[in-house]
């Protein structure tokens, strides 16, 4: 069998063209940081005018959960929420948030690895990010905060931005349903399944750890989790016991957070 050089050259050209075409396609992603500026421009013009700003925090969560818990969870949940909305993109996660004082250390700052910034710096950072997105054509700027300590900051920033933006097309939102679903809402789900409040906890307990196992299990040290004695405030665990935590237990909480937040954002932005 004779192989003609032109056939081989043609096959190589076809393969090269197909490869270039594949790389030229806009990736199917809701993550802003994975898009080029022209791809982003085109998506905004096509109707993706909602941007979610996920806000996490870098803090201790006991000896069993990694310091980036809130960052991983906010990123994962925001992606699911954006996909559920269909007209939204997700900004990079904000990982530097108020976590207490450092002179002297208070709250989570008493544990190595926690990073804190002042409330006014945090609020100014959020305002700057939101103004950036408004300039680029986003109409709905949504703050989703995974940590309870700065929820009032988010409300203040949204109110200030909306006053500043009066008369423009842009609006800021900080739907309380996101954090409510992940805290009191999820605790209620666990109570209905027979778990006690002194096990559920408020920080690094059963609830917190189960949510993390459902989202980023590699961040939970299972060997320590199941072998340790009951932990307490000196260990960074507040009001709970994480030893019976599981991904299966976390999934109903994750589903509730996503569905309730999607519904809240749709209601807030309806008709805009």
C-alpha positions in Angstrom: 0.0 0.0 0.0 1.4 3.4 -1.1 1.1 6.4 1.3 1.0 9.6 -0.7 2.8 12.5 1.0 -0.1 14.9 0.2 -2.6 12.6 2.0 -0.4 12.7 5.1 0.0 16.4 4.9 -3.8 16.8 4.5 -4.5 14.6 7.5 -2.0 16.7 9.6 -3.7 19.9 8.5 -7.1 18.7 9.4 -5.9 17.6 12.8 -4.2 20.9 13.4 -7.4 22.8 12.4 -9.6 20.7 14.6 -7.2 21.2 17.5 -7.1 25.0 17.0 -10.9 25.1 16.7 -11.3 23.2 20.0 -9.0 25.6 21.8 -10.7 28.6 20.2 -14.1 27.8 21.7 -15.2 29.7 24.8 -15.0 27.3 27.8 -18.2 26.3 29.4 -17.6 27.9 32.7 -19.3 30.3 35.1 -16.0 31.3 36.6 -14.9 34.8 35.6 -11.2 34.1 36.1 -11.3 31.3 33.5 -12.6 33.7 30.7 -10.7 36.1 28.6 -11.8 39.7 28.6 -13.4 39.4 25.2 -15.3 36.3 26.2 -16.5 38.0 29.2 -17.6 41.1 27.2 -19.6 38.8 24.9 -21.3 37.0 27.7 -22.4 40.2 29.4 -23.8 41.4 26.1 -25.6 38.1 25.7 -27.4 38.6 29.0 -25.1 37.3 31.8 -25.5 40.5 33.8 -25.4 39.0 37.3 -22.1 38.6 39.1 -21.7 36.7 42.3 -18.9 37.7 44.7 -18.1 34.8 47.0 -16.7 35.8 50.3 -15.0 33.3 52.5 -12.4 33.8 55.2 -9.2 32.3 56.4 -9.7 31.0 59.9 -9.2 28.1 62.2 -12.0 25.4 62.3 -10.6 23.1 64.9 -7.9 20.5 64.4 -9.9 18.5 61.9 -10.7 21.1 59.2 -8.3 23.1 57.1 -8.0 26.9 57.4 -9.5 27.6 53.9 -12.9 26.0 54.7 -15.0 29.1 54.0 -13.1 29.9 50.8 -13.6 26.4 49.3 -17.2 26.3 50.4 -18.1 29.8 49.1 -16.5 29.0 45.7 -18.2 25.6 45.3 -21.6 26.9 46.4 -21.4 30.0 44.3 -20.6 28.0 41.2 -23.6 25.8 41.8 -25.8 28.8 42.4 -24.6 30.5 39.3 -25.3 27.4 37.2 -28.8 27.3 38.7 -29.5 30.9 37.8 -28.3 30.5 34.2 -27.5 34.2 33.8 -24.7 34.6 36.4 -21.0 34.4 36.6 -18.7 34.0 39.7 -15.9 36.4 40.7 -12.8 35.2 42.5 -13.3 34.4 46.2 -12.4 37.1 48.7 -10.4 35.2 51.3 -9.3 38.2 53.6 -12.1 39.2 56.0 -12.5 40.6 59.5 -11.6 37.9 62.1 -10.9 39.8 65.2 -8.1 41.9 66.6 -4.4 41.0 66.5 -3.2 43.4 69.3 -4.0 41.5 71.4 -5.3 38.5 69.5 -9.0 37.9 69.9 -11.6 35.4 68.5 -10.2 33.1 65.8 -7.0 35.2 65.8 -5.9 33.3 68.9 -5.2 30.3 66.6 -2.3 30.2 64.1 -3.3 30.7 60.4 -6.2 33.0 60.9 -6.0 36.2 58.8 -7.8 39.4 59.7 -8.4 42.8 58.2 -10.3 45.8 59.7 -14.0 46.1 58.9 -13.6 49.4 57.1 -10.8 47.9 54.8 -13.1 44.9 54.1 -16.0 47.1 53.2 -13.9 49.3 51.0 -12.6 46.2 49.2 -16.1 45.0 48.5 -17.2 48.4 47.3 -14.2 48.6 44.9 -14.9 45.1 43.5 -18.6 46.0 43.0 -17.9 49.3 41.3 -15.5 47.5 39.0 -18.2 45.1 37.9 -20.7 47.9 37.5 -18.3 49.6 35.1 -18.0 46.5 33.0 -21.8 46.2 32.5 -23.0 43.9 35.3 -26.4 45.0 36.6 -26.8 42.7 39.6 -23.8 42.5 42.0 -24.5 39.8 44.6 -22.5 39.3 47.8 -22.6 35.8 49.2 -20.8 35.6 52.6 -20.0 32.1 54.1 -18.9 33.4 57.5 -21.3 34.9 60.1 -19.0 37.5 61.5 -19.3 40.0 58.6 -22.9 39.7 57.6 -23.7 43.2 58.8 -20.8 44.5 56.7 -22.3 43.0 53.6 -25.7 44.7 54.3 -24.0 48.1 54.9 -22.0 47.8 51.7 -25.0 46.9 49.6 -27.1 49.8 51.1 -24.3 52.3 50.5 -23.7 51.1 46.9 -27.4 51.3 46.0 -27.5 54.8 47.4 -24.5 55.7 45.3 -25.8 54.0 42.2 -29.2 55.7 42.4 -30.4 56.4 38.9 -28.0 53.8 37.3 -28.7 50.3 36.1 -26.6 48.6 38.7 -27.9 47.2 42.0 -26.1 45.4 44.9 -27.6 42.5 46.8 -26.6 40.6 49.9 -29.3 38.0 50.2 -29.6 36.9 53.9 -31.0 33.6 52.8 -27.5 32.2 51.9 -26.1 32.4 55.4 -29.5 31.7 57.0 -29.8 28.4 55.1 -26.2 27.3 56.0 -26.7 28.1 59.7 -30.1 28.1 61.3 -31.7 26.4 58.3 -29.3 23.5 58.2 -29.4 23.2 62.0 -33.1 22.7 61.7 -32.6 19.9 59.1 -30.2 18.2 61.4 -32.7 18.5 64.4 -35.4 16.8 62.3 -33.0 13.9 61.8 -32.5 13.5 65.6 -29.3 15.4 66.2 -28.9 17.6 69.3 -27.8 21.2 69.4 -24.8 20.3 71.6 -23.7 18.1 68.7 -24.7 20.3 65.8 -22.7 23.3 67.1 -22.1 26.8 65.7 -18.4 26.5 64.6 -16.4 23.4 63.6 -19.1 21.1 65.0 -21.3 18.4 63.3 -23.0 20.8 61.0 -19.9 22.8 59.8 -17.8 19.6 59.3 -20.6 17.8 57.4 -21.0 20.7 55.0 -17.3 20.6 54.4 -17.2 16.9 53.8 -20.0 17.3 51.2 -18.0 20.0 49.3 -14.3 19.5 49.9 -13.7 16.2 51.8 -9.9 16.5 51.3 -9.9 19.5 53.7 -11.2 17.3 56.6 -8.8 15.1 58.5 -10.9 12.0 59.0 -8.3 10.1 61.0 -8.2 12.8 63.6 -12.0 13.4 63.4 -12.9 9.8 64.3 -10.2 9.1 66.8 -10.2 12.2 68.9 -12.0 12.8 72.2 -14.7 15.4 72.2 -13.3 18.8 71.4 -14.1 22.2 72.9 -13.5 25.9 72.7 -9.8 25.5 73.5 -9.5 23.4 70.4 -11.5 25.9 68.3 -14.7 23.9 68.3 -17.7 25.9 69.6 -20.8 24.3 71.0 -20.7 21.1 69.0 -19.2 17.7 68.4 -18.0 16.9 64.8 -17.2 13.2 65.4 -20.4 11.9 63.6 -20.0 14.3 60.7 -20.4 12.8 57.1 -20.7 13.9 53.5 -24.1 12.2 53.3 -25.3 14.3 56.3 -23.9 17.5 54.6 -25.6 17.0 51.2 -29.2 18.0 52.3 -27.7 21.2 53.8 -25.8 21.9 50.6 -28.9 21.4 48.4 -31.0 23.7 50.7 -28.4 26.5 50.6 -28.2 26.3 46.8 -32.0 26.2 46.1 -32.9 28.8 48.7 -30.2 31.2 47.5 -31.2 30.7 43.8 -34.8 31.5 44.7 -33.8 34.6 46.7 -31.6 36.0 44.0 -34.3 35.4 41.3 -36.8 37.2 43.6 -34.5 40.1 44.3 -33.6 40.6 40.6 -37.0 39.9 39.1 -37.9 42.3 36.3 -34.4 43.9 36.2 
